[in-house]
C-alpha cells in the first residue's frame, strides 16, 4: 500500500499509553484468534520506553502459516482488522489495520527469522541507552527529509538498524 505522504514524517516523544494500547489490542487479537495466535509481540519504536516514534503501535502476530489467509483473516476481520498489505515475497508478511486507531498488525509464520530480528532489535534498544540515542538521531535526521512514501523513510533506516543489530548479536552497544 504505497500511499504518497501528505506531509513530513511525524515523530513524537514516547507516550506511556502505548504499552496499554498494545495490551488492549493483544487481548482483542487473542480473543479473536484463540490458540491460532502462536505469539503476539509489541515491536517497533513504540515498544521502547524513551524512544521517539511515529505514533503507530506495531504488533507482531505469529500464526502457523501466514500464507494461509483463511486460517486467520476472517477471525481478525471479526475483531475489526482489515487486510491492507500482502507481501508474499517478504517472509509471507501481511499487514492489517483497524479502521480507526494507530495500530499496524504484522502477521508472520511460525519460525520466521524476521520476528526474531524485530524482537532482538527491540530488546537491545530497551537495554542500550547509547544505541537508543544512535537510532533516535538517525530517525530524527531522516524524518526531516522529504519522502514520497513512508516505506522510503523505513528503507533509509536500514543501515543504522543493521549496525545496531550487529552489536545486539555480539552483545555490545555503541558505548562499548
N, C-alpha and C positions, 0 to 999 in steps of 0.2 A: 504494500500500500504506500507507494511513493506519492505523498501529497506535498506539494510545494509549501514551504514555510511562509506563514503570513507575516512574520516579523523575526526579531532576534531570538536566539535560544534563551529561555528563561531559566536561570539558576536562582534558587532561593536557599536561605540558611536552613540548616537541619531543623526539622519540626518533630518534637517528641510525640505528636499524634500519629506519625507514620507507622510505628510498630502496632499501635492499636487498630489502625485501618487494616494492616496486614492480617492481624489475628482475626478480625471480623470476617474478612474475605476468605481466609483459610478455612474458617469454620463453615462458611457457606459452601465452599468447594467440597470440603469433606462430607458435608451432609448430602450434597448432590451426587457425589461420586462413590461414597462408601469405600469398600476395600479396593476399588479400581484406582483410587488415588494412592499410589505407592509411596509418594514423598511429596511434601509441599515445603518450599523454602522461600523466605523473603530474601531477595537478591537486589543488586543494583545499589545505587548511591543512597537511596532512602533507607537501606538496611544498615548503614554505617553511621553510628552516632557521631555528630560533629562535622560531617561532610556536607558541603553544599551539593544540591541536587536539582535536577528538573523535578517538579512536584508530581512525579508519577511513581506509584508503588509497583515495583516489578515483583511478580510472584512466579516461581517455577513449580510446575506440576509435572510429576513423573508418572507415566502410565505404562502399561505393558508394551504397547506399540502405538506411537503417535500417528503412524500412517493409517491405522485402523480408526478412522474418524467416527464411525458408527458406534464404536466402543465407548466414546466419551462425549462427543459433541452434543448429542441430544440431552444428556444429563446436565451439561454445563449451560445449554440453551435454556433449559427449565429454570436454572438458577440465575438467568439474566445475562449470560455471556454470549457474545456474538463473535463468530469466526471472522477475523479481519485479514489475516495474512497466512498464507500456506507456502512454506519453503521446503519442499522435499529434498532439494539439493544441499541444504544446510541442516544436517542432523534430523531430518524429518520434522523440523520446527513448525509449530503452529502458534499463532498469536491470537488471543481472544480478548475482547474488551467488554465491560458492561456498557449499557447505553449512556450512562452518566457516571461521572467519577473518574479520578485519575489512577486507574489500575490497568496494568498490562499483565495478562496471564500467558506465560510462555509454557507450552506443552512440549515435552521431550519424552523419548522412550527410555525404558529401563536400561541401565548401564551406558547411558550416553556420556561420553567424556566431557562434553560442554557443560553439563550440570556440575561435575566435579570441579571444573575450571572456574566456574562462576562462584561456587561456594568457597573454594580456596582463596580467590581474589577478595571476596567479602570478608572472610575470616582474617586474612592478612591485614587488610585495611583497618579492621577493628582493633587489631593488636599493635600496629605500627603507626605511631603518630607521624613519624617522618615521611613514610610512604603515603599516608593520607594527605600530607601537605604537598608532596610532589604531584599527586593525582589532582588535587584541588587546583593547584597552579595551572596545570595543563588544561583542565576543564574551563577555568575562567578565561585563559588566553584564547582557547578555541571557540568558546561561546561568543566572544567579541567579534569573531569574523563573520562575514556574510556567507550563509549556506543556502543553497537552493532547497535541499531536502534534509530532514532530520538525520537520515541514515548517513549522509556525508559527514556530519558532525561526529556521529558514533564511529564511523570508519577512521576518522582523523585521530581518535583517541587510541587506536590500536597499538601504536608504537610504545606509548607510555604504559599501557596495560601490560604488554608483553614484557617490558623491562621490570615492572613490579612483580609480575608472575614469576619471572626468573629468580628474583630474590625470595619470593614466597616458597618456591620449590627447594631452594638451598637453605632456607631457614634464616636468611639475613634480612636486612632492610636498608634503606638509603642511608641511615645513620650508622651502619656497622661496616 
